[in-house]
């Protein structure tokens, strides 16, 4: 049902999440530009917690500033008793839907997407935050082929994320790093693990671990017995498999430790692939 929230006209439902409903909207002062507006209608004992989470997400979306790989929060506040947050509307296709449509993506395409997501993630990190929710559902590929990260709901200050956690585990069980399941602190190496899992999914069209049970998926991330990437990716060139394998090492100390290390490794793969194609 169309409605006015602050200076925005909400006219088409886009979906719903754990904290409210999302609508396509336009600015009444500039109707040409579209936005995605999240409105919190929740009532009950957890309302204050939900509002706090959405306020935090909106604040982070503003603090991160302009970056081509990140959705920006343009407005937030109260409209009556309801809290709202308005983000840029990113035209394109979510990565998970793109892969379901195509089956899997080419190595060249995947390296481009992963490099762009890495750059966006690095910007978040340099701004003092850890993203903590890398998954194909949070990545949109625009018509120009640019990858854009959505949703800052699990973002956390780096100094808080590095501390050991013992609270409720949040995140996608297909892509979350082992240290979150172990209750250990997280840092760039945790994002690199999740990005590696997304990379595997994009290359193969399937998740690294497969189960309908959340607990079973979690156990596979931390199990002492797990198939190596090399054994699951025999059709790919060894150099690519080596990079991905290092990104998803179970022991964080054996992974790449910085986004720059991964950027360099991906760039080498892209350069080598371009040279092979040019032969």
Buried (B, 14 or more C-beta within 10 A) or exposed (E): EEBEBBBBBBBEEBEEEEBBBBBBBBBEEEEEEBBBBBBBEBEEEEBEEBBEBBBBBBBBBEBBEEBEBBBBBBBBEEBEEBBBBBBBBBEBBBBBBBBEEEEBBEBEBBBBBBBBBBBBBBBBBEBBBBBBBBBBBBBBBEEEEBBBBBBBBBBBEBEEBBEEBEEEBEBBBBBBBBBBBBEBBBBBBBBBBBBBBBBBBBBBEEBBBEBEEEEEBBBBBBEEEBEEBEEBBEEBEEEBBBBBBBBBBBEBEEBBBBBEBBBEBBEEBBEEBEEEEEE
